[in-house]
C-alpha cells in the first residue's frame, strides 16, 4: 500500500495524470492492503524519476505591462530551459504558458538542472 503522505501528493496531481504511470493512481484508489500487490505490472522494471516544475513568477503582470517584450523574453526563456534540460539529461514532458514540467532519470541531474 502507498504511504498516506504519498497518496496525498498524488491526489493533487490529477492535472498530470496523462504523464504519470497509471499504476500510481490504481494504487491510490485501491482498497487492498495486500503486501504482494504490484505497484507496476509484472515484467515492468521500476525506475526512479525526478520531476521538476518551473514557472516564471509575476509573468501575468509582465504580459499585461509589456506583451511584446514578454513574448520575446519567453522565446529566450524556452530556449534556455530546453538547452539546460538537455544538458542535464532531462526530458520536457509538458509546457503550459511559461511553465515547464521536466523529468529526469536521476535526482542528481534534476538538482544540477535547478
Buried (B, 14 or more C-beta within 10 A) or exposed (E): BBEEEEBEEBEEBEEBEEEBBEBBBBBBEEEEEEEEEEEBEEEEEEEEBBBBEBEBEEBEEBBEEEEEEBEEBBEEBBEEBBEBBEEBBBEBBBBEEBEBBBBBBBEEBBEBBE
